[in-house]
Amino acid sequence: FVELQWEVITGELRARQRTSAGVSAQALDALAEELCILDKFVRANSEGFRKITKKCDKHCNTAFSAWFMPQVESAPFRQWDFDAPLSKLSRLYVKLREREQEPGCMPRGEVADSEVYLVPLEQILATKVALAQYLTPPGGTVTTGGSASSVR
């Protein structure tokens, strides 16, 4: 399921990048929501495996989770880099803002005072999406890289 949904989302992002002149905020918001749903699905499945193996260890007096959880962490459904499609989504939001000149957005080149926020791990991707909707990265470009674990 994850691989199929990933292909749908990234394919839609590529298509939107080719025809960015007609991209609407609603279409981008729908893609952002799909990305967040997929992230929640991956996290829920990982957490479910962890809880099941923990109960198995407790009730059967085994150390099954010590072997099984590394298998889960290295499973294909856990290996997707959500920052890559998020970067594409961010570029599309930048183009949309430039086209619409949305009021209340900081003009490119201005720097606001900085703040530090702590975001719960399960809400990191949703927070990144919200930031991508309204912020232009420094220099007006979006870079890829980093991971959810690097956001604090």
Rosetta constraint file for C-alpha pairs under 8 A:
AtomPair CA 1 CA 5 HARMONIC 6.10 0.50
AtomPair CA 2 CA 6 HARMONIC 5.88 0.50
AtomPair CA 2 CA 38 HARMONIC 7.08 0.50
AtomPair CA 2 CA 42 HARMONIC 7.61 0.50
AtomPair CA 2 CA 77 HARMONIC 6.13 0.50
AtomPair CA 3 CA 7 HARMONIC 6.21 0.50
AtomPair CA 3 CA 77 HARMONIC 7.28 0.50
AtomPair CA 4 CA 8 HARMONIC 6.34 0.50
AtomPair CA 5 CA 9 HARMONIC 6.20 0.50
AtomPair CA 5 CA 38 HARMONIC 7.43 0.50
AtomPair CA 6 CA 10 HARMONIC 6.06 0.50
AtomPair CA 6 CA 38 HARMONIC 7.88 0.50
AtomPair CA 7 CA 11 HARMONIC 5.73 0.50
AtomPair CA 8 CA 12 HARMONIC 6.09 0.50
AtomPair CA 9 CA 13 HARMONIC 6.21 0.50
AtomPair CA 9 CA 31 HARMONIC 6.77 0.50
AtomPair CA 9 CA 34 HARMONIC 7.31 0.50
AtomPair CA 9 CA 35 HARMONIC 7.11 0.50
AtomPair CA 9 CA 85 HARMONIC 7.97 0.50
AtomPair CA 10 CA 14 HARMONIC 6.18 0.50
AtomPair CA 10 CA 85 HARMONIC 6.21 0.50
AtomPair CA 11 CA 15 HARMONIC 6.20 0.50
AtomPair CA 12 CA 16 HARMONIC 6.09 0.50
AtomPair CA 12 CA 31 HARMONIC 7.95 0.50
AtomPair CA 13 CA 17 HARMONIC 6.15 0.50
AtomPair CA 13 CA 31 HARMONIC 7.80 0.50
AtomPair CA 13 CA 85 HARMONIC 7.31 0.50
AtomPair CA 13 CA 88 HARMONIC 6.71 0.50
AtomPair CA 13 CA 89 HARMONIC 6.81 0.50
AtomPair CA 14 CA 18 HARMONIC 6.44 0.50
AtomPair CA 14 CA 88 HARMONIC 7.95 0.50
AtomPair CA 15 CA 19 HARMONIC 6.47 0.50
AtomPair CA 16 CA 20 HARMONIC 5.35 0.50
AtomPair CA 16 CA 23 HARMONIC 6.53 0.50
AtomPair CA 16 CA 92 HARMONIC 7.73 0.50
AtomPair CA 17 CA 88 HARMONIC 7.78 0.50
AtomPair CA 17 CA 92 HARMONIC 6.69 0.50
AtomPair CA 19 CA 23 HARMONIC 7.19 0.50
AtomPair CA 20 CA 92 HARMONIC 6.94 0.50
AtomPair CA 20 CA 95 HARMONIC 7.41 0.50
AtomPair CA 20 CA 96 HARMONIC 7.93 0.50
AtomPair CA 23 CA 27 HARMONIC 6.64 0.50
AtomPair CA 23 CA 28 HARMONIC 7.22 0.50
AtomPair CA 23 CA 92 HARMONIC 7.93 0.50
AtomPair CA 23 CA 96 HARMONIC 7.12 0.50
AtomPair CA 24 CA 28 HARMONIC 6.44 0.50
AtomPair CA 24 CA 96 HARMONIC 7.41 0.50
AtomPair CA 25 CA 29 HARMONIC 5.97 0.50
AtomPair CA 25 CA 93 HARMONIC 7.78 0.50
AtomPair CA 25 CA 96 HARMONIC 7.30 0.50
AtomPair CA 26 CA 30 HARMONIC 6.11 0.50
AtomPair CA 27 CA 31 HARMONIC 6.37 0.50
AtomPair CA 28 CA 32 HARMONIC 6.11 0.50
AtomPair CA 28 CA 89 HARMONIC 7.25 0.50
AtomPair CA 28 CA 92 HARMONIC 7.70 0.50
AtomPair CA 28 CA 93 HARMONIC 7.39 0.50
AtomPair CA 29 CA 33 HARMONIC 6.10 0.50
AtomPair CA 30 CA 34 HARMONIC 6.23 0.50
AtomPair CA 31 CA 35 HARMONIC 6.22 0.50
AtomPair CA 32 CA 36 HARMONIC 6.28 0.50
AtomPair CA 32 CA 89 HARMONIC 7.41 0.50
AtomPair CA 32 CA 129 HARMONIC 6.42 0.50
AtomPair CA 33 CA 37 HARMONIC 6.10 0.50
AtomPair CA 34 CA 38 HARMONIC 6.17 0.50
AtomPair CA 35 CA 39 HARMONIC 6.26 0.50
AtomPair CA 35 CA 82 HARMONIC 7.90 0.50
AtomPair CA 36 CA 40 HARMONIC 6.19 0.50
AtomPair CA 36 CA 125 HARMONIC 6.33 0.50
AtomPair CA 36 CA 126 HARMONIC 5.88 0.50
AtomPair CA 37 CA 41 HARMONIC 6.13 0.50
AtomPair CA 38 CA 42 HARMONIC 6.28 0.50
AtomPair CA 39 CA 43 HARMONIC 6.23 0.50
AtomPair CA 39 CA 82 HARMONIC 7.72 0.50
AtomPair CA 39 CA 125 HARMONIC 7.29 0.50
AtomPair CA 40 CA 44 HARMONIC 5.93 0.50
AtomPair CA 40 CA 122 HARMONIC 7.35 0.50
AtomPair CA 41 CA 45 HARMONIC 6.16 0.50
AtomPair CA 42 CA 46 HARMONIC 6.24 0.50
AtomPair CA 42 CA 77 HARMONIC 6.74 0.50
AtomPair CA 42 CA 78 HARMONIC 6.72 0.50
AtomPair CA 43 CA 47 HARMONIC 6.08 0.50
AtomPair CA 43 CA 122 HARMONIC 7.49 0.50
AtomPair CA 44 CA 48 HARMONIC 5.96 0.50
AtomPair CA 45 CA 49 HARMONIC 6.22 0.50
AtomPair CA 46 CA 50 HARMONIC 6.31 0.50
AtomPair CA 46 CA 72 HARMONIC 7.03 0.50
AtomPair CA 46 CA 73 HARMONIC 7.76 0.50
AtomPair CA 46 CA 78 HARMONIC 7.88 0.50
AtomPair CA 47 CA 51 HARMONIC 6.18 0.50
AtomPair CA 48 CA 52 HARMONIC 6.10 0.50
AtomPair CA 49 CA 53 HARMONIC 6.13 0.50
AtomPair CA 49 CA 69 HARMONIC 7.56 0.50
AtomPair CA 49 CA 72 HARMONIC 7.54 0.50
AtomPair CA 50 CA 54 HARMONIC 6.08 0.50
AtomPair CA 50 CA 65 HARMONIC 7.40 0.50
AtomPair CA 50 CA 69 HARMONIC 6.67 0.50
AtomPair CA 51 CA 55 HARMONIC 6.21 0.50
AtomPair CA 52 CA 56 HARMONIC 6.18 0.50
AtomPair CA 53 CA 57 HARMONIC 6.09 0.50
AtomPair CA 53 CA 64 HARMONIC 6.58 0.50
AtomPair CA 53 CA 65 HARMONIC 5.10 0.50
AtomPair CA 53 CA 68 HARMONIC 7.55 0.50
AtomPair CA 53 CA 69 HARMONIC 7.89 0.50
AtomPair CA 54 CA 58 HARMONIC 6.23 0.50
AtomPair CA 54 CA 65 HARMONIC 6.27 0.50
AtomPair CA 55 CA 59 HARMONIC 5.98 0.50
AtomPair CA 56 CA 60 HARMONIC 5.60 0.50
AtomPair CA 56 CA 61 HARMONIC 7.50 0.50
AtomPair CA 56 CA 62 HARMONIC 7.17 0.50
AtomPair CA 56 CA 64 HARMONIC 7.34 0.50
AtomPair CA 57 CA 61 HARMONIC 5.14 0.50
AtomPair CA 57 CA 62 HARMONIC 4.51 0.50
AtomPair CA 57 CA 63 HARMONIC 5.52 0.50
AtomPair CA 57 CA 64 HARMONIC 6.01 0.50
AtomPair CA 57 CA 65 HARMONIC 6.75 0.50
AtomPair CA 58 CA 62 HARMONIC 7.03 0.50
AtomPair CA 63 CA 67 HARMONIC 7.43 0.50
AtomPair CA 64 CA 68 HARMONIC 6.04 0.50
AtomPair CA 65 CA 69 HARMONIC 5.41 0.50
AtomPair CA 66 CA 70 HARMONIC 7.31 0.50
AtomPair CA 67 CA 71 HARMONIC 7.03 0.50
AtomPair CA 68 CA 72 HARMONIC 6.44 0.50
AtomPair CA 69 CA 73 HARMONIC 6.18 0.50
AtomPair CA 70 CA 74 HARMONIC 6.23 0.50
AtomPair CA 71 CA 75 HARMONIC 6.08 0.50
AtomPair CA 72 CA 78 HARMONIC 7.51 0.50
AtomPair CA 73 CA 78 HARMONIC 6.02 0.50
AtomPair CA 74 CA 78 HARMONIC 6.55 0.50
AtomPair CA 74 CA 79 HARMONIC 6.98 0.50
AtomPair CA 75 CA 79 HARMONIC 6.90 0.50
AtomPair CA 76 CA 80 HARMONIC 7.55 0.50
AtomPair CA 81 CA 85 HARMONIC 7.98 0.50
AtomPair CA 81 CA 147 HARMONIC 7.13 0.50
AtomPair CA 82 CA 86 HARMONIC 6.23 0.50
AtomPair CA 82 CA 125 HARMONIC 7.74 0.50
AtomPair CA 82 CA 147 HARMONIC 7.72 0.50
AtomPair CA 82 CA 148 HARMONIC 7.97 0.50
AtomPair CA 83 CA 87 HARMONIC 5.95 0.50
AtomPair CA 83 CA 144 HARMONIC 6.46 0.50
AtomPair CA 83 CA 145 HARMONIC 6.50 0.50
AtomPair CA 83 CA 146 HARMONIC 7.08 0.50
AtomPair CA 83 CA 147 HARMONIC 6.47 0.50
AtomPair CA 83 CA 148 HARMONIC 7.69 0.50
AtomPair CA 84 CA 88 HARMONIC 6.73 0.50
AtomPair CA 84 CA 144 HARMONIC 5.84 0.50
AtomPair CA 84 CA 145 HARMONIC 7.12 0.50
AtomPair CA 85 CA 89 HARMONIC 6.13 0.50
AtomPair CA 86 CA 90 HARMONIC 6.00 0.50
AtomPair CA 86 CA 128 HARMONIC 7.77 0.50
AtomPair CA 86 CA 129 HARMONIC 6.94 0.50
AtomPair CA 86 CA 132 HARMONIC 7.81 0.50
AtomPair CA 87 CA 91 HARMONIC 6.33 0.50
AtomPair CA 87 CA 142 HARMONIC 6.16 0.50
AtomPair CA 87 CA 143 HARMONIC 6.64 0.50
AtomPair CA 87 CA 144 HARMONIC 5.85 0.50
AtomPair CA 88 CA 92 HARMONIC 6.38 0.50
AtomPair CA 89 CA 93 HARMONIC 6.29 0.50
AtomPair CA 89 CA 132 HARMONIC 7.37 0.50
AtomPair CA 90 CA 94 HARMONIC 6.22 0.50
AtomPair CA 90 CA 129 HARMONIC 7.69 0.50
AtomPair CA 90 CA 132 HARMONIC 4.73 0.50
AtomPair CA 90 CA 133 HARMONIC 6.62 0.50
AtomPair CA 90 CA 142 HARMONIC 7.01 0.50
AtomPair CA 91 CA 95 HARMONIC 6.31 0.50
AtomPair CA 91 CA 141 HARMONIC 7.59 0.50
AtomPair CA 91 CA 142 HARMONIC 6.34 0.50
AtomPair CA 92 CA 96 HARMONIC 6.14 0.50
AtomPair CA 93 CA 97 HARMONIC 6.11 0.50
AtomPair CA 93 CA 132 HARMONIC 6.78 0.50
AtomPair CA 93 CA 133 HARMONIC 5.55 0.50
AtomPair CA 93 CA 134 HARMONIC 7.63 0.50
AtomPair CA 94 CA 98 HARMONIC 6.15 0.50
AtomPair CA 94 CA 133 HARMONIC 7.62 0.50
AtomPair CA 94 CA 134 HARMONIC 7.99 0.50
AtomPair CA 94 CA 135 HARMONIC 7.75 0.50
AtomPair CA 94 CA 136 HARMONIC 6.29 0.50
AtomPair CA 95 CA 99 HARMONIC 6.14 0.50
AtomPair CA 96 CA 100 HARMONIC 6.08 0.50
AtomPair CA 97 CA 101 HARMONIC 5.26 0.50
AtomPair CA 97 CA 102 HARMONIC 5.67 0.50
AtomPair CA 98 CA 102 HARMONIC 7.75 0.50
AtomPair CA 101 CA 105 HARMONIC 7.97 0.50
AtomPair CA 105 CA 134 HARMONIC 6.57 0.50
AtomPair CA 105 CA 135 HARMONIC 7.59 0.50
AtomPair CA 106 CA 110 HARMONIC 6.62 0.50
AtomPair CA 106 CA 135 HARMONIC 7.57 0.50
AtomPair CA 108 CA 136 HARMONIC 6.77 0.50
AtomPair CA 108 CA 140 HARMONIC 6.83 0.50
AtomPair CA 109 CA 138 HARMONIC 7.53 0.50
AtomPair CA 109 CA 139 HARMONIC 7.21 0.50
AtomPair CA 109 CA 140 HARMONIC 7.86 0.50
AtomPair CA 117 CA 152 HARMONIC 7.65 0.50
AtomPair CA 118 CA 152 HARMONIC 5.98 0.50
AtomPair CA 119 CA 123 HARMONIC 6.48 0.50
AtomPair CA 119 CA 124 HARMONIC 6.19 0.50
AtomPair CA 119 CA 127 HARMONIC 7.71 0.50
AtomPair CA 119 CA 152 HARMONIC 6.78 0.50
AtomPair CA 120 CA 124 HARMONIC 6.56 0.50
AtomPair CA 121 CA 148 HARMONIC 7.89 0.50
AtomPair CA 121 CA 149 HARMONIC 7.97 0.50
AtomPair CA 123 CA 127 HARMONIC 6.12 0.50
AtomPair CA 124 CA 128 HARMONIC 6.15 0.50
AtomPair CA 124 CA 148 HARMONIC 6.50 0.50
AtomPair CA 124 CA 151 HARMONIC 7.48 0.50
AtomPair CA 125 CA 129 HARMONIC 6.16 0.50
AtomPair CA 125 CA 148 HARMONIC 7.17 0.50
AtomPair CA 126 CA 130 HARMONIC 6.24 0.50
AtomPair CA 127 CA 131 HARMONIC 6.21 0.50
AtomPair CA 128 CA 132 HARMONIC 6.07 0.50
AtomPair CA 129 CA 133 HARMONIC 6.30 0.50
AtomPair CA 130 CA 134 HARMONIC 6.90 0.50
AtomPair CA 131 CA 135 HARMONIC 5.68 0.50
AtomPair CA 132 CA 136 HARMONIC 7.40 0.50
AtomPair CA 136 CA 140 HARMONIC 5.70 0.50
AtomPair CA 136 CA 141 HARMONIC 7.41 0.50
AtomPair CA 136 CA 142 HARMONIC 7.92 0.50
AtomPair CA 137 CA 141 HARMONIC 5.68 0.50
AtomPair CA 137 CA 142 HARMONIC 5.76 0.50
AtomPair CA 146 CA 150 HARMONIC 6.24 0.50
AtomPair CA 147 CA 151 HARMONIC 7.22 0.50
